[in-house]
Amino acid sequence: MADYTLEHKKSFTLTAYGFSIQSNFQDMAALQKEKAEFWDRLKADGRFHKLKEAAKDDLEWSVNEVYQGKPWNYFAVEARKSVADATRVIEFPESEYIVVARTGDKETLFDQLTYHAFGEVLAQITDYAYIGGPNATYRKDNGDGTFYGEFWVPVVKK
């Protein structure tokens, strides 16, 4: 069985910039390219810096969500102040969450955690089910060139 923990999380809110995903979820290379291009635009136009300035900690989040019938990806932070032009303020429910942790490269850690959680961990869990809604991955700098990250997906007991 793949490594994970089941943790109760209080509700939390992330402030985000996002885009509607056009790539097929099965085409990992195209999906990663689309996300990288979006995140590069965030850095180039200053929105990345704006979110980081509003953050209450140094965690950087990637959020996946189906919103208004379309898949979306967001760069997000837990904000200490509002960001007027943010794409969304995303509410996460108080719930049990499957948490998958890993250390890796900054640029690939979000996707590694997401694919590992959905492709391996959730496929093997028989006593809990993903409830839908947003799922999130955060990363933080270890200070040695690597990053620690966790993937959080809300679940309910079957």
DSSP file (Angstrom, degrees, kcal/mol; ACC not computed):
  #  RESIDUE AA STRUCTURE BP1 BP2  ACC     N-H-->O    O-->H-N    N-H-->O    O-->H-N    TCO  KAPPA ALPHA  PHI   PSI    X-CA   Y-CA   Z-CA
    1    1 A M              0   0    0      0, 0.0   120,-0.1     0, 0.0     3,-0.1   0.000 360.0 360.0 360.0 138.5    0.0    0.0    0.0
    2    2 A A        -     0   0    0    118,-0.2     2,-0.3     1,-0.1   115,-0.0  -0.316 360.0 -97.1 -67.3 151.7    1.2    3.5   -0.9
    3    3 A D        +     0   0    0     98,-0.1     2,-0.3    -2,-0.0    98,-0.1  -0.544  62.2 131.9 -76.9 132.1    2.2    5.8    2.0
    4    4 A Y        -     0   0    0     -2,-0.3     2,-0.3    96,-0.1    96,-0.2  -0.961  39.8-135.6-162.7 166.4   -0.4    8.3    3.2
    5    5 A T  E     -A   99   0A   0     94,-2.2    94,-3.0    -2,-0.3     2,-0.6  -0.941  13.5-134.7-126.0 155.5   -1.9    9.6    6.3
    6    6 A L  E     +A   98   0A   0     -2,-0.3     2,-0.4    92,-0.2    92,-0.2  -0.959  35.0 175.9-106.8 119.8   -5.6   10.3    7.1
    7    7 A E  E     -A   97   0A   0     90,-2.8    90,-2.8    -2,-0.6     2,-0.6  -0.972  32.0-129.2-131.5 140.2   -5.8   13.7    8.9
    8    8 A H  E     -A   96   0A   0     -2,-0.4     2,-0.4    88,-0.2    88,-0.2  -0.778  31.8-168.9 -85.0 125.3   -8.7   15.8   10.1
    9    9 A K  E     -A   95   0A   0     86,-2.9    86,-1.9    -2,-0.6     2,-0.1  -0.931  18.3-129.1-116.5 138.6   -8.2   19.4    8.8
   10   10 A K        -     0   0    0     -2,-0.4    82,-0.0    84,-0.2    85,-0.0  -0.410  48.2 -80.5 -72.3 160.8  -10.2   22.4    9.9
   11   11 A S        -     0   0    0     -2,-0.1     2,-0.3    83,-0.1    -1,-0.1  -0.300  56.9-179.3 -61.5 149.2  -11.7   24.5    7.1
   12   12 A F  E     -B   92   0A   0     80,-1.3    80,-3.0    -3,-0.1     2,-0.4  -0.968  18.8-136.8-148.8 162.8   -9.2   26.8    5.4
   13   13 A T  E     -B   91   0A   0     -2,-0.3     2,-0.4    78,-0.2    66,-0.2  -0.974  10.9-165.2-129.0 134.9   -9.3   29.4    2.6
   14   14 A L  E     -B   90   0A   0     76,-2.3    76,-3.2    -2,-0.4     2,-0.4  -0.952  12.8-144.2-119.1 141.3   -6.8   30.0   -0.2
   15   15 A T  E     +BC  89  77A   0     62,-2.9    62,-2.0    -2,-0.4     2,-0.3  -0.884  35.5 176.4-102.5 134.0   -6.6   33.1   -2.4
   16   16 A A  E     -BC  88  76A   0     72,-2.8    72,-1.8    -2,-0.4    71,-1.5  -0.936  40.8-144.3-145.6 155.8   -5.6   32.3   -6.0
   17   17 A Y  E     + C   0  75A   0     58,-2.2    58,-2.8    -2,-0.3     2,-0.3  -0.960  43.4 165.0-109.3 138.3   -4.9   33.2   -9.6
   18   18 A G  E     - C   0  74A   0     -2,-0.4     2,-0.3    56,-0.3    56,-0.2  -0.887  28.7-146.8-148.6 177.6   -6.0   30.5  -12.0
   19   19 A F  E     - C   0  73A   0     54,-2.1    54,-2.0    -2,-0.3     2,-0.5  -0.981  32.3-103.7-146.8 154.2   -6.8   29.3  -15.5
   20   20 A S  E     - C   0  72A   0     -2,-0.3    52,-0.3    52,-0.2     2,-0.2  -0.715  42.3-124.0 -81.3 122.9   -9.1   26.9  -17.1
   21   21 A I        +     0   0    0     50,-2.5     4,-0.1    -2,-0.5    10,-0.1  -0.470  29.4 178.8 -72.0 133.1   -7.2   23.8  -18.2
   22   22 A Q        +     0   0    0     -2,-0.2    -1,-0.1     2,-0.1     9,-0.1   0.646  51.5  94.5-104.4 -23.1   -7.4   22.9  -21.9
   23   23 A S  S    S-     0   0    0      7,-0.1     2,-0.3     1,-0.1     5,-0.0  -0.272  84.0-102.4 -73.2 155.9   -5.2   19.8  -21.9
   24   24 A N    >   -     0   0    0      1,-0.1     3,-1.8     3,-0.0     7,-0.3  -0.624  26.5-132.8 -72.9 132.5   -6.3   16.2  -21.5
   25   25 A F  T 3  S+     0   0    0     -2,-0.3    -1,-0.1     1,-0.3    -2,-0.1   0.735 106.0  59.5 -62.0 -21.9   -5.6   15.0  -18.0
   26   26 A Q  T 3  S+     0   0    0      1,-0.2     2,-1.2     2,-0.1    -1,-0.3   0.644  89.2  76.6 -80.5 -14.2   -4.1   11.8  -19.4
   27   27 A D    <>  +     0   0    0     -3,-1.8     4,-2.4     1,-0.2     5,-0.2  -0.711  60.7 177.0 -98.4  83.5   -1.5   13.8  -21.3
   28   28 A M  H  > S+     0   0    0     -2,-1.2     4,-2.8     1,-0.2     5,-0.2   0.863  75.9  53.1 -58.7 -40.6    0.8   14.6  -18.4
   29   29 A A  H  > S+     0   0    0      2,-0.2     4,-2.2     1,-0.2    -1,-0.2   0.923 111.7  45.0 -63.2 -44.6    3.4   16.4  -20.6
   30   30 A A  H  > S+     0   0    0      2,-0.2     4,-2.4     1,-0.2    -1,-0.2   0.898 114.2  49.5 -66.3 -40.1    0.8   18.8  -22.2
   31   31 A L  H  X S+     0   0    0     -4,-2.4     4,-2.4    -7,-0.3    -2,-0.2   0.923 111.6  48.1 -64.7 -45.2   -0.8   19.4  -18.8
   32   32 A Q  H  X S+     0   0    0     -4,-2.8     4,-2.6    -5,-0.2    -2,-0.2   0.892 111.8  50.6 -62.6 -39.5    2.6   20.2  -17.2
   33   33 A K  H  X S+     0   0    0     -4,-2.2     4,-2.4    -5,-0.2    -2,-0.2   0.920 110.1  49.4 -64.1 -44.4    3.5   22.5  -20.1
   34   34 A E  H  X S+     0   0    0     -4,-2.4     4,-1.9     1,-0.2    -2,-0.2   0.913 113.6  45.8 -62.4 -43.8    0.2   24.4  -19.8
   35   35 A K  H  X S+     0   0    0     -4,-2.4     4,-2.8     2,-0.2     5,-0.2   0.923 112.0  51.3 -64.8 -44.1    0.6   24.9  -16.1
   36   36 A A  H  X S+     0   0    0     -4,-2.6     4,-2.5     1,-0.2    -2,-0.2   0.900 109.2  50.5 -61.3 -41.8    4.2   26.0  -16.5
   37   37 A E  H  X S+     0   0    0     -4,-2.4     4,-1.9     2,-0.2    -1,-0.2   0.906 111.9  48.0 -63.1 -41.2    3.3   28.6  -19.1
   38   38 A F  H  X S+     0   0    0     -4,-1.9     4,-2.1     2,-0.2    -2,-0.2   0.942 112.6  47.4 -63.3 -47.8    0.6   30.0  -16.8
   39   39 A W  H  X S+     0   0    0     -4,-2.8     4,-1.9     1,-0.2    -2,-0.2   0.872 109.3  54.4 -64.9 -36.0    2.9   30.1  -13.8
   40   40 A D  H  X S+     0   0    0     -4,-2.5     4,-2.5    -5,-0.2    -1,-0.2   0.905 107.6  50.8 -61.8 -40.9    5.6   31.8  -15.9
   41   41 A R  H  X S+     0   0    0     -4,-1.9     4,-2.6     1,-0.2     6,-0.3   0.893 106.6  55.1 -63.3 -39.3    3.0   34.5  -16.9
   42   42 A L  H  X>S+     0   0    0     -4,-2.1     6,-2.1     1,-0.2     5,-0.6   0.905 111.7  43.5 -59.3 -41.5    2.1   35.0  -13.2
   43   43 A K  H ><5S+     0   0    0     -4,-1.9     3,-0.6     4,-0.2    -2,-0.2   0.909 114.2  50.2 -70.5 -41.6    5.8   35.7  -12.5
   44   44 A A  H 3<5S+     0   0    0     -4,-2.5    -2,-0.2     1,-0.2    -1,-0.2   0.861 114.3  42.6 -66.9 -37.3    6.3   37.9  -15.6
   45   45 A D  H 3<5S-     0   0    0     -4,-2.6    -1,-0.2    -5,-0.2    -2,-0.2   0.434 112.9-112.5 -95.0   2.8    3.2   40.1  -14.9
   46   46 A G  T <X5S+     0   0    0     -3,-0.6     4,-2.0    -4,-0.5    -3,-0.2   0.351  85.9 114.1  91.1  -6.5    3.8   40.5  -11.2
   47   47 A R  H  ><S+     0   0    0     -5,-0.6     4,-2.4    -6,-0.3     5,-0.2   0.872  75.1  56.0 -67.5 -35.0    0.8   38.6   -9.9
   48   48 A F  H  > S+     0   0    0     -6,-2.1     4,-2.4     1,-0.2    -1,-0.2   0.948 110.4  45.1 -58.2 -49.1    3.0   35.9   -8.4
   49   49 A H  H  > S+     0   0    0     -7,-0.4     4,-2.3     1,-0.2    -1,-0.2   0.875 109.9  55.7 -63.0 -38.8    4.8   38.5   -6.3
   50   50 A K  H  X S+     0   0    0     -4,-2.0     4,-1.2     2,-0.2    -1,-0.2   0.916 110.1  45.0 -61.8 -44.0    1.5   40.1   -5.4
   51   51 A L  H  X S+     0   0    0     -4,-2.4     4,-0.9     1,-0.2     3,-0.4   0.925 111.4  52.3 -65.6 -43.8    0.2   36.9   -3.9
   52   52 A K  H >< S+     0   0    0     -4,-2.4     3,-0.6     1,-0.2    -2,-0.2   0.876 107.6  52.8 -61.3 -36.8    3.4   36.1   -2.1
   53   53 A E  H 3< S+     0   0    0     -4,-2.3    -1,-0.2     1,-0.2    -2,-0.2   0.819 110.5  47.8 -66.6 -30.3    3.3   39.6   -0.5
   54   54 A A  H 3< S+     0   0    0     -4,-1.2    26,-3.3    -3,-0.4    27,-0.8   0.585  90.2 111.2 -84.6 -11.4   -0.3   38.9    0.7
   55   55 A A  B <<  -I   79   0B   0     -4,-0.9    24,-0.2    -3,-0.6     3,-0.0  -0.302  60.2-149.9 -70.4 145.8    0.6   35.5    2.1
   56   56 A K  S    S+     0   0    0     22,-2.8     2,-0.3     3,-0.1    -1,-0.1   0.504  83.2  12.8 -91.2  -4.8    0.6   34.8    5.9
   57   57 A D  S    S-     0   0    0     21,-0.4    21,-0.1     2,-0.2    23,-0.1  -0.887  86.3 -96.8-152.5-175.1    3.4   32.1    5.5
   58   58 A D  S    S+     0   0    0     -2,-0.3     2,-0.3     2,-0.1    83,-0.2   0.295  75.7 122.9 -96.1  11.4    5.8   30.9    2.9
   59   59 A L        -     0   0    0     81,-0.1     2,-0.5    19,-0.1    19,-0.3  -0.559  47.3-155.6 -75.6 134.5    3.7   27.9    1.6
   60   60 A E  E     -D  139   0A   0     79,-2.0    79,-2.0    -2,-0.3     2,-0.3  -0.946  14.3-158.2-109.2 129.9    3.0   27.9   -2.1
   61   61 A W  E     -DE 138  76A   0     15,-2.5    15,-2.5    -2,-0.5     2,-0.5  -0.840  16.7-161.5-113.8 144.3   -0.1   26.1   -3.1
   62   62 A S  E     -DE 137  75A   0     75,-2.8    75,-2.5    -2,-0.3     2,-0.4  -0.997  19.9-166.1-116.7 127.5   -1.3   24.5   -6.4
   63   63 A V  E     -DE 136  74A   0     11,-1.9    11,-2.2    -2,-0.5     2,-0.4  -0.934  10.6-163.1-119.3 138.0   -5.1   23.8   -6.4
   64   64 A N  E     +DE 135  73A   0     71,-2.3    71,-2.2    -2,-0.4     2,-0.3  -0.964  24.4 154.7-116.0 136.4   -7.1   21.7   -8.8
   65   65 A E  E     - E   0  72A   0      7,-1.9     7,-3.1    -2,-0.4     2,-0.7  -0.989  44.8-126.7-158.0 146.7  -10.8   22.2   -9.0
   66   66 A V  E     + E   0  71A   0     -2,-0.3     2,-0.4     5,-0.2     3,-0.1  -0.913  39.1 178.5 -94.5 118.9  -13.8   21.8  -11.3
   67   67 A Y  E >   - E   0  70A   0      3,-2.9     3,-1.5    -2,-0.7    -2,-0.1  -0.989  63.7  -9.9-129.0 126.1  -15.4   25.2  -11.4
   68   68 A Q  T 3  S-     0   0    0     -2,-0.4    -1,-0.2     1,-0.3    -2,-0.0   0.874 131.0 -53.6  51.7  41.8  -18.5   26.0  -13.4
   69   69 A G  T 3  S+     0   0    0      1,-0.2    -1,-0.3    -3,-0.1    -3,-0.0   0.506 120.2  98.5  79.1   5.7  -18.1   22.7  -15.2
   70   70 A K  E <  S- E   0  67A   0     -3,-1.5    -3,-2.9    -5,-0.0     2,-0.3  -0.946  75.7-112.3-126.6 146.6  -14.5   23.2  -16.3
   71   71 A P  E     - E   0  66A   0      0, 0.0   -50,-2.5     0, 0.0     2,-0.3  -0.585  38.8-172.6 -75.9 137.0  -11.2   22.0  -14.8
   72   72 A W  E     -CE  20  65A   0     -7,-3.1    -7,-1.9    -2,-0.3     2,-0.4  -0.921  17.1-157.6-128.1 152.8   -9.1   24.7  -13.3
   73   73 A N  E     -CE  19  64A   0    -54,-2.0   -54,-2.1    -2,-0.3     2,-0.3  -0.990  18.1-171.5-126.9 140.7   -5.6   25.0  -11.9
   74   74 A Y  E     -CE  18  63A   0    -11,-2.2   -11,-1.9    -2,-0.4     2,-0.5  -0.947  26.4-140.9-131.4 149.3   -4.6   27.8   -9.5
   75   75 A F  E     +CE  17  62A   0    -58,-2.8   -58,-2.2    -2,-0.3     2,-0.3  -0.957  45.2 172.1 -99.5 130.6   -1.5   29.2   -7.8
   76   76 A A  E     -CE  16  61A   0    -15,-2.5   -15,-2.5    -2,-0.5     2,-0.3  -0.908  27.8-167.5-142.5 162.3   -2.6   30.1   -4.3
   77   77 A V  E     -C   15   0A   0    -62,-2.0   -62,-2.9    -2,-0.3     2,-0.9  -0.951  38.4-107.3-140.0 160.3   -1.6   31.3   -0.9
   78   78 A E        -     0   0    0    -19,-0.3   -22,-2.8    -2,-0.3   -21,-0.4  -0.850  53.1-144.9 -86.0 108.4   -3.3   31.5    2.5
   79   79 A A  B     -I   55   0B   0     -2,-0.9   -24,-0.3   -24,-0.2     3,-0.1  -0.489  29.9-165.3 -88.2 144.6   -3.6   35.2    2.5
   80   80 A R  S    S+     0   0    0    -26,-3.3     2,-0.3    -2,-0.2   -25,-0.1   0.509  86.2  24.2 -96.3 -10.7   -3.4   37.6    5.5
   81   81 A K  S    S-     0   0    0    -27,-0.8    -1,-0.2     0, 0.0     2,-0.1  -0.965  96.0 -88.6-147.5 161.3   -5.0   40.4    3.4
   82   82 A S        -     0   0    0     -2,-0.3     2,-0.5    -3,-0.1    -2,-0.1  -0.341  23.4-147.3 -74.8 153.9   -7.3   40.5    0.3
   83   83 A V    >   -     0   0    0      1,-0.1     3,-1.9    -2,-0.1   -67,-0.1  -0.951  11.3-153.8-120.5 105.3   -6.0   40.5   -3.2
   84   84 A A  T 3  S+     0   0    0     -2,-0.5    -1,-0.1     1,-0.3    -2,-0.0   0.794  89.1  39.7 -56.0 -37.9   -8.5   42.6   -5.2
   85   85 A D  T 3  S+     0   0    0      3,-0.0    -1,-0.3   -68,-0.0     3,-0.0   0.203  81.1 138.4-101.6  17.7   -7.9   41.0   -8.6
   86   86 A A    <   -     0   0    0     -3,-1.9   -69,-0.2     1,-0.1     3,-0.1  -0.290  55.6-133.5 -59.8 145.8   -7.5   37.3   -7.5
   87   87 A T  S    S-     0   0    0    -71,-1.5     2,-0.3     1,-0.2   -70,-0.2   0.924  79.7  -8.0 -65.6 -45.8   -9.3   34.8   -9.7
   88   88 A R  E     -B   16   0A   0    -72,-1.8   -72,-2.8     2,-0.0     2,-0.6  -0.994  47.6-140.6-151.5 152.8  -10.9   33.0   -6.8
   89   89 A V  E     -B   15   0A   0     -2,-0.3     2,-0.5   -74,-0.2   -74,-0.2  -0.991  36.4-153.2-110.2 116.4  -11.0   32.7   -3.1
   90   90 A I  E     -B   14   0A   0    -76,-3.2   -76,-2.3    -2,-0.6     2,-0.5  -0.823   5.0-152.6-105.3 122.2  -11.3   28.9   -2.6
   91   91 A E  E     -B   13   0A   0     -2,-0.5   -78,-0.2   -78,-0.2   -80,-0.0  -0.787   5.6-160.7 -93.2 128.5  -13.0   27.5    0.5
   92   92 A F  E     -B   12   0A   0    -80,-3.0   -80,-1.3    -2,-0.5     3,-0.1  -0.925  21.9-122.8-107.3 134.2  -11.9   24.0    1.7
   93   93 A P        -     0   0    0      0, 0.0     2,-0.4     0, 0.0   -84,-0.1  -0.325  24.2-102.6 -75.5 154.4  -14.2   22.2    4.0
   94   94 A E  S    S+     0   0    0    -83,-0.1     2,-0.3   -86,-0.1   -84,-0.2  -0.658  74.6 123.8 -67.4 128.4  -13.5   20.9    7.5
   95   95 A S  E     -A    9   0A   0    -86,-1.9   -86,-2.9    -2,-0.4     2,-0.4  -0.972  68.5 -73.2-169.3 173.1  -13.0   17.2    6.7
   96   96 A E  E     -AF   8 155A   0     59,-0.7    59,-2.8    -2,-0.3     2,-0.4  -0.748  51.9-162.7 -80.4 139.9  -10.9   14.2    6.8
   97   97 A Y  E     -AF   7 154A   0    -90,-2.8   -90,-2.8    -2,-0.4     2,-0.5  -0.988  21.3-133.2-128.8 136.8   -8.1   14.5    4.2
   98   98 A I  E     -AF   6 153A   0     55,-2.6    55,-1.9    -2,-0.4     2,-0.5  -0.792  31.2-160.0 -79.6 128.2   -5.9   11.9    2.6
   99   99 A V  E     -AF   5 152A   0    -94,-3.0   -94,-2.2    -2,-0.5     2,-0.5  -0.963  12.3-172.9-119.2 123.9   -2.4   13.5    2.9
  100  100 A V  E     - F   0 151A   0     51,-2.0    51,-2.7    -2,-0.5     2,-0.3  -0.972  10.8-164.6-115.8 125.8    0.5   12.3    0.7
  101  101 A A  E     + F   0 150A   0     -2,-0.5     2,-0.3    49,-0.2    49,-0.2  -0.819  15.7 155.9-114.6 151.2    3.9   13.8    1.5
  102  102 A R  E     - F   0 149A   0     47,-2.1    47,-2.7    -2,-0.3     2,-0.4  -0.974  32.1-132.6-164.6 154.7    7.1   13.8   -0.6
  103  103 A T  E     + F   0 148A   0     -2,-0.3     2,-0.3    45,-0.2    45,-0.2  -0.930  48.1 117.7-111.8 141.5   10.3   15.7   -1.1
  104  104 A G  E     - F   0 147A   0     43,-2.7    43,-2.7    -2,-0.4     2,-0.2  -0.920  58.2 -31.4-171.8-162.8   11.5   16.7   -4.5
  105  105 A D    >>  -     0   0    0     -2,-0.3     4,-1.9    41,-0.2     3,-0.7  -0.532  50.5-126.3 -77.7 139.9   12.3   19.3   -7.1
  106  106 A K  T 34 S+     0   0    0     39,-0.4     4,-0.5     1,-0.2    -1,-0.1   0.888 105.9  48.1 -54.0 -45.5   10.5   22.6   -6.9
  107  107 A E  T 34 S+     0   0    0      1,-0.2    -1,-0.2     2,-0.1     4,-0.2   0.711 122.6  30.3 -75.4 -20.9    9.3   22.6  -10.5
  108  108 A T  T <> S+     0   0    0     -3,-0.7     4,-2.5     2,-0.1    -1,-0.2   0.523  92.3  91.3-114.5  -7.7    7.9   19.0  -10.6
  109  109 A L  H  X S+     0   0    0     -4,-1.9     4,-2.6     1,-0.2     5,-0.3   0.890  84.4  53.3 -61.6 -43.7    6.8   18.4   -7.0
  110  110 A F  H  > S+     0   0    0     -4,-0.5     4,-2.3     1,-0.2    -1,-0.2   0.948 114.5  41.2 -56.5 -50.6    3.2   19.6   -7.4
  111  111 A D  H  > S+     0   0    0      2,-0.2     4,-2.8     1,-0.2     5,-0.3   0.889 112.9  54.3 -67.6 -38.7    2.6   17.3  -10.4
  112  112 A Q  H  X S+     0   0    0     -4,-2.5     4,-2.3     1,-0.2    -1,-0.2   0.934 111.9  44.6 -59.6 -45.9    4.5   14.3   -8.8
  113  113 A L  H  X S+     0   0    0     -4,-2.6     4,-2.7    -5,-0.2    -2,-0.2   0.922 114.6  48.5 -65.3 -44.1    2.3   14.5   -5.7
  114  114 A T  H  X S+     0   0    0     -4,-2.3     4,-2.6    -5,-0.3     5,-0.3   0.940 114.9  43.5 -62.9 -48.8   -0.9   14.9   -7.6
  115  115 A Y  H  X S+     0   0    0     -4,-2.8     4,-2.6     1,-0.2     5,-0.3   0.879 114.6  50.5 -66.8 -37.2   -0.3   12.0   -9.9
  116  116 A H  H  X>S+     0   0    0     -4,-2.3     5,-2.0    -5,-0.3     4,-2.0   0.934 113.3  45.9 -64.4 -45.4    1.0    9.8   -7.1
  117  117 A A  I  <>S+     0   0    0     -4,-2.7     5,-3.3     3,-0.2     6,-0.4   0.948 123.3  32.7 -64.5 -49.6   -2.1   10.5   -5.0
  118  118 A F  I  <5S+     0   0    0     -4,-2.6    -2,-0.2    -5,-0.2    -1,-0.2   0.867 124.3  44.2 -77.2 -35.8   -4.7   10.0   -7.8
  119  119 A G  I  <5S+     0   0    0     -4,-2.6    -3,-0.2    -5,-0.3    -2,-0.2   0.771 134.6   3.8 -81.7 -25.9   -2.8    7.4   -9.7
  120  120 A E  I  X5S+     0   0    0     -4,-2.0     4,-0.9    -5,-0.3    -3,-0.2   0.720 125.5  45.7-123.8 -57.7   -1.7    5.2   -6.8
  121  121 A V  I >><S+     0   0    0     -5,-2.0     3,-1.3     1,-0.2     4,-1.0   0.962 116.3  40.8 -63.9 -56.9   -2.8    6.1   -3.3
  122  122 A L  H 34<S+     0   0    0     -5,-3.3     3,-0.3     1,-0.3    -1,-0.2   0.816 110.5  60.1 -64.5 -28.8   -6.5    6.8   -3.9
  123  123 A A  H 34 S+     0   0    0     -6,-0.4    -1,-0.3     1,-0.2    -2,-0.2   0.751 109.4  43.9 -67.7 -22.9   -6.8    3.8   -6.2
  124  124 A Q  H << S+     0   0    0     -3,-1.3     2,-0.5    -4,-0.9    -1,-0.2   0.600  90.3  95.5 -98.3 -14.1   -5.7    1.6   -3.4
  125  125 A I     <  +     0   0    0     -4,-1.0    -4,-0.0    -3,-0.3     0, 0.0  -0.671  41.7 171.4 -84.1 125.5   -7.8    3.0   -0.6
  126  126 A T        +     0   0    0     -2,-0.5    -1,-0.1     1,-0.1    -4,-0.0   0.608  69.8  55.6-108.5 -15.1  -11.1    1.1   -0.1
  127  127 A D  S    S+     0   0    0     30,-0.1    31,-2.3    31,-0.0     2,-0.3   0.497 106.5  47.4-100.4  -3.2  -12.5    2.6    3.1
  128  128 A Y  E     -G  157   0A   0     29,-0.3     2,-0.4    30,-0.1    29,-0.2  -0.958  64.5-156.6-134.1 154.2  -12.6    6.3    2.0
  129  129 A A  E     -G  156   0A   0     27,-2.5    27,-2.3    -2,-0.3     2,-0.2  -0.987  28.1-108.2-132.4 141.8  -13.8    8.1   -1.1
  130  130 A Y  E     -G  155   0A   0     -2,-0.4    25,-0.3    25,-0.2     3,-0.1  -0.483  24.6-152.6 -62.9 130.4  -12.8   11.4   -2.6
  131  131 A I        -     0   0    0     23,-1.9    -1,-0.1     1,-0.3    24,-0.1   0.402  34.5-121.1 -90.7   3.8  -15.7   13.8   -2.1
  132  132 A G        +     0   0    0     22,-0.4    -1,-0.3     1,-0.1    -3,-0.0  -0.416  67.8  99.2  83.8-168.6  -15.0   16.0   -5.1
  133  133 A G  S    S-     0   0    0     -2,-0.1    -1,-0.1    -3,-0.1   -41,-0.1  -0.236  83.0 -21.4  78.5-174.8  -14.4   19.6   -4.7
  134  134 A P        -     0   0    0      0, 0.0     2,-0.3     0, 0.0   -69,-0.2  -0.308  54.0-165.4 -70.6 149.8  -10.9   21.3   -4.7
  135  135 A N  E     -D   64   0A   0    -71,-2.2   -71,-2.3    18,-0.1     2,-0.3  -0.940  12.0-158.1-126.8 155.5   -7.8   19.4   -3.8
  136  136 A A  E     -DH  63 152A   0     16,-2.3    16,-3.8    -2,-0.3     2,-0.4  -0.964  16.2-163.4-141.8 150.8   -4.5   21.1   -3.0
  137  137 A T  E     -DH  62 151A   0    -75,-2.5   -75,-2.8    -2,-0.3     2,-0.3  -0.999  13.5-167.2-129.4 132.9   -0.8   20.6   -2.9
  138  138 A Y  E     -DH  61 150A   0     12,-2.4    12,-1.6    -2,-0.4     2,-0.3  -0.860   1.0-165.5-117.2 159.5    1.6   22.8   -1.0
  139  139 A R  E     -DH  60 149A   0    -79,-2.0   -79,-2.0    -2,-0.3     2,-0.3  -0.985   3.1-172.5-137.6 151.4    5.4   23.1   -1.2
  140  140 A K  E     - H   0 148A   0      8,-2.3     8,-2.5    -2,-0.3     2,-0.2  -0.995  32.7-103.9-143.3 146.7    8.0   24.7    1.0
  141  141 A D  E     - H   0 147A   0     -2,-0.3     6,-0.2   -83,-0.2   -83,-0.0  -0.477  17.4-159.6 -71.2 128.2   11.7   25.2    0.6
  142  142 A N        -     0   0    0      4,-2.6    -1,-0.1    -2,-0.2     5,-0.1   0.587  39.2-121.2 -81.2 -11.5   13.9   22.9    2.7
  143  143 A G  S    S+     0   0    0      3,-0.5     4,-0.1     1,-0.0    -2,-0.1   0.486  97.9  82.1  84.9   2.7   16.8   25.3    2.3
  144  144 A D  S    S-     0   0    0      2,-0.5     3,-0.1     0, 0.0    -3,-0.0   0.145 118.7 -85.6-124.3  18.1   19.0   22.7    0.6
  145  145 A G  S    S+     0   0    0      1,-0.4   -39,-0.4   -40,-0.0     2,-0.3   0.323 103.9  94.9  93.3  -8.3   17.8   22.9   -2.9
  146  146 A T        -     0   0    0    -41,-0.1    -4,-2.6   -40,-0.1    -3,-0.5  -0.723  62.7-140.7-111.0 165.8   14.9   20.5   -2.4
  147  147 A F  E     -FH 104 141A   0    -43,-2.7   -43,-2.7    -2,-0.3     2,-0.4  -0.961   4.2-141.7-127.2 144.5   11.3   21.1   -1.4
  148  148 A Y  E     +FH 103 140A   0     -8,-2.5    -8,-2.3    -2,-0.4     2,-0.3  -0.850  29.5 177.0 -99.0 139.0    8.9   19.4    0.9
  149  149 A G  E     -FH 102 139A   0    -47,-2.7   -47,-2.1    -2,-0.4     2,-0.4  -0.980  20.1-158.6-143.4 157.4    5.3   19.1   -0.3
  150  150 A E  E     -FH 101 138A   0    -12,-1.6   -12,-2.4    -2,-0.3     2,-0.5  -0.998  10.1-148.6-134.4 139.5    2.0   17.6    0.7
  151  151 A F  E     -FH 100 137A   0    -51,-2.7   -51,-2.0    -2,-0.4     2,-0.5  -0.924  16.9-164.5-103.2 128.9   -1.1   16.8   -1.4
  152  152 A W  E     +FH  99 136A   0    -16,-3.8   -16,-2.3    -2,-0.5   -53,-0.2  -0.970  11.5 173.9-118.8 124.7   -4.4   17.1    0.5
  153  153 A V  E     -F   98   0A   0    -55,-1.9   -55,-2.6    -2,-0.5     2,-0.2  -0.992  30.4-124.7-130.6 125.7   -7.6   15.6   -0.9
  154  154 A P  E     +F   97   0A   0      0, 0.0   -23,-1.9     0, 0.0   -22,-0.4  -0.458  37.0 176.7 -71.1 137.6  -10.9   15.7    1.1
  155  155 A V  E     -FG  96 130A   0    -59,-2.8   -59,-0.7   -25,-0.3     2,-0.3  -0.898  21.8-146.7-136.5 163.2  -12.5   12.3    1.7
  156  156 A V  E     - G   0 129A   0    -27,-2.3   -27,-2.5    -2,-0.3     2,-0.2  -0.953  33.3-102.1-127.6 151.7  -15.4   10.6    3.4
  157  157 A K  E       G   0 128A   0     -2,-0.3   -29,-0.3   -29,-0.2   -30,-0.1  -0.531 360.0 360.0 -71.0 135.6  -15.7    7.2    5.0
  158  158 A K              0   0    0    -31,-2.3    -1,-0.1    -2,-0.2   -30,-0.1   0.474 360.0 360.0 -75.6 360.0  -17.5    4.7    2.8
